[in-house]
Amino acid sequence: MAEIKYEILETLGTISESSKGWKKDLKLVRWNDKAAKYDIREWSPNYDRMSKGLTFTKEELISLRDILNTLEL
């Protein structure tokens, strides 16, 4: 399996944290030397392991924001 390269450019916020210290964050991440994307996933306390997650371009994140803003929560 090929190695996945990543660089965390910015942590924008924490959505939740598990009892084991894993944090579900919104981050700006560069994957495999490509353009940075907004990323939601869980990260281990020292950021060396991660869960599966979702990545968004700026335009996709704006669309998601607009959808969330229509919900009555």
C-alpha positions in Angstrom: 0.0 0.0 0.0 1.3 3.4 -0.9 2.3 5.8 1.8 -0.1 8.7 2.3 1.6 12.1 2.8 -0.1 14.9 4.6 0.6 18.3 6.0 -1.7 19.9 8.5 -1.7 23.6 7.6 -4.3 24.8 10.0 -6.7 23.6 12.7 -9.9 25.5 12.3 -11.9 24.0 15.1 -12.6 20.9 17.2 -16.1 19.3 16.7 -15.7 16.7 19.5 -13.2 14.7 21.5 -13.4 11.0 22.5 -12.5 9.6 25.9 -9.3 8.3 24.4 -8.2 11.7 23.3 -9.0 11.4 19.6 -10.3 14.7 18.2 -12.8 15.2 15.4 -11.5 18.4 13.8 -12.0 20.7 10.9 -8.5 21.3 9.4 -6.9 22.6 6.3 -4.7 19.7 5.1 -2.5 19.2 2.1 -2.7 15.5 0.9 0.1 13.9 -1.2 1.5 17.3 -2.2 -1.8 18.4 -3.9 -3.8 21.6 -3.2 -4.9 22.0 0.4 -8.5 20.9 1.2 -10.8 21.4 4.2 -10.9 18.1 6.1 -13.2 16.6 8.8 -11.9 13.4 10.5 -10.7 12.1 13.8 -7.0 12.4 14.7 -5.0 10.6 17.4 -3.6 12.8 20.2 -0.2 13.1 18.5 -1.7 13.4 15.0 0.2 10.3 13.6 -3.0 8.3 13.0 -6.4 9.3 11.6 -9.8 7.8 10.8 -11.5 7.9 7.4 -12.9 11.4 6.8 -14.3 13.9 4.3 -12.4 16.5 2.3 -13.9 19.6 0.7 -12.8 22.3 -1.6 -13.6 25.8 -0.6 -16.6 25.8 -2.9 -17.9 22.5 -1.5 -17.4 23.8 2.1 -19.4 26.9 1.2 -22.2 24.7 -0.2 -22.2 22.6 3.0 -22.4 25.7 5.1 -25.4 27.0 3.1 -27.1 23.6 3.5 -26.5 23.6 7.2 -27.8 27.1 7.6 -31.2 26.0 6.2 -31.6 23.3 8.9 -33.6 24.0 12.0 -31.5 22.5 14.7 
